[in-house]
Amino acid sequence: MLGSQSIMQAPGSYHPARPASILARPIRLLQCLGLAAVMLLNGCATGRNGSKADPAANPRDTNNQATVTAPAPEAPAPARPPATATARPAAPGSGTVGWKDFFDGRTLAGWKITDFAGHGEVTVENGRLLLHSGVMLTGVSLTNELPKIDYEVSLDAMKVDGSDFFCGLTFPVADAFCTWIVGGWGGGVVGLSSIDGLDASENETTKYMKLDTGRWYRLRLRVMKQKIEAWIDDEKIVDQSIVDRRISLRPGDIDLSKPFGIATWQTTGALRDIKIRRLTGGNGEQTVK
């Protein structure tokens, strides 16, 4: 026994006795650590907005999700007015101003049958003037007065049967005469006969076209001091200066069509809506009489 301060020791070990104050320190430390842990858990449970998370809330509850608001429907665009087709300019001279009808659609009033040798029959049927195929030429000539220069002629023509020209339009050019051939030389040649002695098949007005049987073609001829122009439908076919050029007819019976006549060659042709109007100024763009 060493007295009241001696401590019994287990054999082979030596642990000096620790004061009570020293033993209490680990307990306090553990208490502090536990308090800190509780505070830390408390902070994690606090939402970002400072409120504590509800432990009963379903994390998939759509009520707690952000809602995307659909954009308000746009007001319907005002209806556009219907597109207006752009009016195409009419072909020169295609209006009705100043035109005078030269065929009434019922009779041959104002016309005579041209005295071609071996000509075919000439009849008026269903508003059409028919020139039936003959041995060579068949035609009619105008008996009324007409201008010699600065005028236009318009008519519809159709090949009914045959293989040559269905419209040979003879017309005055001041004191001379000329013929506009449509469908000659086998059915495809268009041109003026004659320029400086060359006929429609061999001068600068010569054109080759496919002209169908049974189809109406709108023909228009303009005769001025400086030039001769011609259209088939809306296509300009002839634009011929006649300044210092010799204008004449092809030698032969076509001379009988003067001063103004229409003929066919071994072909049946139909004509309608024949009209003429005067021009002023000589350029075809000024007012008509």
C-alpha distance (Angstrom), angle and dihedral (degrees) to the residues before:
residue distance angle dihedral
M1 . . .
L2 3.82 . .
G3 3.80 97.9 .
S4 3.76 135.4 -94.9
Q5 3.83 95.0 -44.0
S6 3.78 96.3 53.3
I7 3.77 118.3 105.1
M8 3.73 124.1 -150.6
Q9 3.75 112.8 -116.8
A10 3.72 130.0 -156.2
P11 3.69 112.7 -119.5
G12 3.81 113.6 -88.3
S13 3.82 96.0 13.5
Y14 3.69 135.0 90.8
H15 3.87 121.4 -164.0
P16 3.71 115.8 159.3
A17 3.80 114.7 -138.6
R18 3.91 115.9 -95.9
P19 3.74 122.0 -139.3
A20 3.84 117.0 -112.8
S21 3.85 92.1 -114.6
I22 3.74 91.2 60.2
L23 3.81 92.7 51.2
A24 3.81 91.4 52.5
R25 3.83 94.2 58.7
P26 3.82 96.9 74.2
I27 3.79 89.5 50.9
R28 3.80 92.0 54.2
L29 3.75 90.8 45.9
L30 3.77 90.9 53.2
Q31 3.79 90.5 49.0
C32 3.80 91.1 52.3
L33 3.79 91.7 49.0
G34 3.79 91.0 49.7
L35 3.81 91.8 50.0
A36 3.79 90.7 49.7
A37 3.79 90.9 50.4
V38 3.81 91.2 51.9
M39 3.79 91.2 49.7
L40 3.79 91.0 47.8
L41 3.81 92.1 52.3
N42 3.80 89.5 47.2
G43 3.82 90.5 54.5
C44 3.82 93.1 50.3
A45 3.78 90.3 53.3
T46 3.78 91.4 54.5
G47 3.79 114.8 96.0
R48 3.74 123.8 -126.8
N49 3.76 90.6 -103.0
G50 3.80 90.2 58.7
S51 3.84 96.7 -101.7
K52 3.77 122.9 114.9
A53 3.78 117.9 -107.8
D54 3.80 115.2 -107.2
P55 3.83 106.2 -117.3
A56 3.83 89.4 -154.8
A57 3.77 93.9 56.8
N58 3.79 117.1 111.8
P59 3.79 106.6 -125.1
R60 3.86 88.3 -144.2
D61 3.81 94.2 50.4
T62 3.79 105.1 131.5
N63 3.80 89.8 -149.8
N64 3.76 88.7 73.9
Q65 3.83 94.5 49.1
A66 3.78 123.9 96.6
T67 3.80 111.8 -98.6
V68 3.83 119.1 -135.7
T69 3.76 109.2 -146.2
A70 3.80 113.3 -138.7
P71 3.79 112.6 -124.5
A72 3.76 114.4 -102.4
P73 3.82 112.0 -100.0
E74 3.76 112.3 -95.2
A75 3.75 118.3 -115.3
P76 3.80 110.3 -103.3
A77 3.77 113.1 -96.3
P78 3.79 113.1 -106.8
A79 3.76 111.7 -95.1
R80 3.77 113.2 -100.4
P81 3.75 116.9 -124.6
P82 3.81 112.2 -107.1
A83 3.77 112.9 -86.9
T84 3.75 112.8 -99.0
A85 3.76 115.4 -137.4
T86 3.76 112.2 -121.8
A87 3.73 108.5 -114.9
R88 3.77 112.4 -119.4
P89 3.77 114.1 -132.2
A90 3.75 111.7 -106.6
A91 3.76 118.6 -113.9
P92 3.81 111.5 -93.9
G93 3.77 111.3 -83.1
S94 3.81 94.5 8.5
G95 3.81 94.0 120.9
T96 3.77 127.5 96.0
V97 3.81 100.6 -115.3
G98 3.80 114.4 124.4
W99 3.79 97.9 -4.8
K100 3.80 117.4 144.8
D101 3.81 119.8 -160.7
F102 3.80 115.5 -125.6
F103 3.80 98.2 -178.4
D104 3.78 122.9 52.3
G105 3.81 95.3 -163.3
R106 3.80 92.9 -123.5
T107 3.82 109.5 61.7
L108 3.79 143.5 14.7
A109 3.79 91.5 -107.9
G110 3.81 108.2 153.9
W111 3.82 92.4 18.2
K112 3.77 137.9 85.2
I113 3.78 130.3 -161.3
T114 3.79 107.8 -103.8
D115 3.78 112.1 -119.4
F116 3.79 98.2 -122.3
A117 3.80 115.0 158.8
G118 3.82 109.7 -104.9
H119 3.79 94.0 4.8
G120 3.78 121.4 169.6
E121 3.77 128.7 -119.1
V122 3.81 120.7 -69.4
T123 3.81 117.3 -149.5
V124 3.79 141.6 162.5
E125 3.80 113.7 -133.1
N126 3.80 131.0 166.4
G127 3.79 93.1 -14.8
R128 3.81 92.8 -48.4
L129 3.78 130.0 113.8
L130 3.83 105.3 -138.8
L131 3.80 122.4 -157.0
H132 3.79 104.3 -166.7
S133 3.78 121.3 -150.1
G134 3.79 115.4 -88.6
V135 3.75 137.7 177.4
M136 3.79 89.2 -77.9
L137 3.79 123.9 -30.9
T138 3.82 128.0 17.9
G139 3.78 121.0 -179.9
V140 3.78 155.1 129.4
S141 3.80 131.5 -119.4
L142 3.80 128.6 -149.8
T143 3.77 117.3 -113.6
N144 3.81 96.3 -171.2
E145 3.78 124.8 87.9
L146 3.78 118.8 -97.1
P147 3.81 137.9 173.8
K148 3.77 121.5 -83.8
I149 3.81 97.0 -150.5
D150 3.82 139.4 12.2
Y151 3.78 98.5 35.9
E152 3.80 141.9 113.5
V153 3.78 132.2 -135.2
S154 3.80 123.6 -158.0
L155 3.81 129.9 -176.9
D156 3.79 144.2 143.6
A157 3.81 117.4 -116.8
M158 3.80 133.3 -176.6
K159 3.78 135.3 -176.6
V160 3.81 107.2 -128.2
D161 3.78 98.1 175.9
G162 3.78 138.5 -16.2
S163 3.78 139.8 56.4
D164 3.78 107.3 -99.7
F165 3.77 139.6 59.0
F166 3.79 115.7 -32.0
C167 3.80 93.2 -172.6
G168 3.77 125.5 38.1
L169 3.81 102.9 170.3
T170 3.81 113.2 -165.7
F171 3.83 114.8 -164.5
P172 3.81 141.4 165.8
V173 3.81 122.5 -100.8
A174 3.82 102.6 -168.7
D175 3.82 102.1 -66.6
A176 3.82 94.9 -14.6
F177 3.80 133.4 70.4
C178 3.79 134.9 -136.1
T179 3.83 138.2 180.0
W180 3.79 126.6 -136.0
I181 3.81 107.1 -148.7
V182 3.83 117.8 -156.3
G183 3.82 114.9 -171.3
G184 3.81 101.2 -1.8
W185 3.81 133.0 151.6
G186 3.78 95.8 41.2
G187 3.80 97.2 -21.8
G188 3.81 106.0 -65.4
V189 3.82 109.4 75.0
V190 3.80 122.1 101.4
G191 3.80 122.5 179.6
L192 3.80 149.5 98.7
S193 3.78 124.8 -69.2
S194 2.93 110.9 -125.3
I195 3.83 134.6 13.0
D196 3.82 114.2 162.5
G197 3.80 88.7 -18.5
L198 3.83 94.6 -51.9
D199 3.81 116.7 119.5
A200 3.80 130.2 -138.0
S201 3.79 93.0 -80.9
E202 3.80 96.6 56.1
N203 3.83 113.2 32.1
E204 3.79 135.0 79.2
T205 3.83 92.5 -86.6
T206 3.82 92.6 62.5
K207 3.80 114.1 124.5
Y208 3.81 130.8 171.8
M209 3.79 115.4 -142.4
K210 3.78 139.5 167.5
L211 3.80 105.2 -119.5
D212 3.79 113.9 -174.4
T213 3.78 125.4 -139.9
G214 3.80 113.2 -118.8
R215 3.80 95.7 24.3
W216 3.79 125.7 114.3
Y217 3.81 115.8 -129.2
R218 3.78 123.6 -162.9
L219 3.81 108.5 -133.3
R220 3.77 124.6 -167.8
L221 3.78 128.7 178.6
R222 3.80 127.0 -170.7
V223 3.80 120.4 -166.1
M224 3.82 118.9 -167.2
K225 3.78 137.5 161.7
Q226 3.79 93.0 -101.6
K227 3.79 103.9 33.5
I228 3.79 150.6 -0.7
E229 3.81 120.0 -124.8
A230 3.79 130.7 -174.4
W231 3.81 137.4 -177.5
I232 3.79 134.5 -164.1
D233 3.79 106.7 -156.4
D234 3.84 102.3 -40.4
E235 3.80 96.2 -29.7
K236 3.76 118.4 102.3
I237 3.79 107.2 -132.8
V238 3.81 103.8 169.8
D239 3.81 128.4 38.3
Q240 3.76 102.7 160.3
S241 3.79 127.5 165.1
I242 3.80 111.7 -142.1
V243 3.79 97.5 -171.8
D244 3.81 107.9 129.8
R245 3.83 90.2 -5.0
R246 3.79 126.6 124.5
I247 3.80 112.2 -123.0
S248 3.81 117.9 -162.9
L249 3.80 146.1 142.0
R250 3.77 123.5 -95.6
P251 3.81 107.5 -101.6
G252 3.81 112.9 -96.8
D253 3.77 142.7 58.1
I254 3.82 93.1 -34.7
D255 3.80 84.3 86.6
L256 3.83 86.2 78.6
S257 3.84 89.8 69.1
K258 3.83 92.6 70.2
P259 2.93 134.1 154.8
F260 3.81 92.8 16.9
G261 3.80 127.1 -15.9
I262 3.79 146.1 140.0
A263 3.80 124.0 -136.7
T264 3.81 143.8 170.4
W265 3.81 130.9 -148.5
Q266 3.82 116.3 -133.8
T267 3.80 86.4 -37.4
T268 3.80 136.4 103.7
G269 3.79 111.1 -124.6
A270 3.80 133.7 -179.1
L271 3.80 125.1 -146.6
R272 3.80 133.8 -170.7
D273 3.80 142.9 159.0
I274 3.81 95.2 32.3
K275 3.79 111.3 -179.7
I276 3.80 140.7 159.1
R277 3.80 134.3 -161.4
R278 3.79 135.5 -176.5
L279 3.79 124.2 -120.4
T280 3.79 129.6 -151.8
G281 3.77 127.2 -145.4
G282 3.78 95.1 25.8
N283 3.82 96.0 -107.3
G284 3.79 100.1 91.2
E285 3.81 92.7 -127.9
Q286 3.78 98.4 85.1
T287 3.76 129.2 81.6
V288 3.78 120.9 -62.7
K289 3.75 129.0 -132.3
